[in-house]
Amino acid sequence: MGVLDVAVVGAGPVGLTAALALAGRGIAVTVFEEDALLSTEWRASTFHPPTLEIACDLGIADAMLAEGLIARTYQIRDRRDGLIAEFDFGLLADETDYPFRLQLEQYKYTQIISDMLGGRHPEVGVRMGEGITGVAQHADAAVLTTASGERVEARWVLAADGARSTVRKALGTSFDGLTYDHRYLVLSIDYPVETLLPGICAVNYIADPDEHLLILRTPDVWRVVVAVRPELRADEVLTDAYVAGRLRGLFGDHPELPLRERKIYSVHQRVAGNFRQDRVLLLGDAAHVNSPMGGMGLNGGIHDAFDLSVQLGKVLLDGAGPEVLDAWAHRRRKAAIEAVQELTHRTTTEMAEQDEAERLGYRRRMSEIAGDPALAKAWMLDAAMISNVRAHGLPPRPAGRGPGAGAN
């Protein structure tokens, strides 16, 4: 094997987005993935308007819309007081061609891209079951070592191998931030939950000082994400008794609810010290992780990948210098810190606020924002990541109107 133009480490949603975007620009790319098959974990499930515009540019928006569920509103609720505020994405109809959240399981998005690569870009190499164990660099290339001991040279390496990134660790890049005291229990329920909580919509954030929640609908199931106190052991949290207690506290007396999934995970807010080290670039969870409140982590990673594909095109096809990659790294790191992390952390802390006066102030503030169309629209621009894109820029998406169109 000769020197690759681009090697992507990780065949998750971010890595495959990068591969598809690069292939669409005529750039040769090979993907390395340690697992033998694409992941079928449900994980993230929210796609915001700027991400759908990128999907349009990549030619996969129609497939996503066909498989996904359109959420035109979302609610903020209080566990004791009920509905506080409802926001309508229709307020953004003059800002984007996609004035809604699309609920679509992450693994379905990954499969859509895989199908597109197989159908339109068979030249893209996807080497499943070939993980990367190390990386070194010299002046002209990065050198990857696979689990089988093979050494692969690439002019550029895109590390999209997740929060525990082997590549980031091999580089010695810092990953500073915090881990929340609470964890989240995720329950996937195959039952019409809307009949148990009349009035809820497809996306619901529920504030509670002891046990804040997220309840959202995906095409296949309803998902309940509930905060878990730090002193509880994972094995205790996953028991039938504990889960039944959480569901009873939420729904009261209810029919037996078929659970298709239960899992617990820790929650982090972390950002890599830099997103570029010579010929290696970090993106997605390898570069930044955040609270799931707001549904922004996966979207931010897809934005990383799309932006980087354009900048690498300038370097590989147009003769631009590596300074455009430095600009990308600075821009995407700033977006992760100032927009995604700030918003998701704010949402998480507000949902879990324990001081009663602060809780009352929050309820009043959100009610006032929802009741004023101008304030509500400004709020929705943040919630839909349109403000993020406008503040930190994404390359133009000529396939459709949308936030950031015309950005450099």
Secondary structure, DSSP 8 states (H G I E B T S, - for coil): ---EEEEEE--SHHHHHHHHHHHHTT--EEEEESSSS--------EE-HHHHHHHHHHT-HHHHHHHSEEE-EEEEEETTTEEEEEEEGGGGTTT-S--SEEE--HHHHHHHHHHHHHHH-TTSEEEET--EEEEEE-SS-EEEEETTS-EEEEEEEEE---TT-HHHHHHT--EEEEEEEEEEEEEEE-S-GGGTSTT--SEEEEE-SS--EEEEE-SS-EEEEEEE-TTS-HHHHTSHHHHHHHHHHHHSS-----EEEEEEEEEEEEEES-SEETTEEE-GGGTEE--STTS-HHHHHHHHHHHHHHHHHHHHHH---THHHHHHHHHHHHHIIIIIIHHHHHHHHHHT---HHHHHHHHHHHHHHHHSHHHHHHHHHHHTTHHHHHHH-----TTS--TTTT--
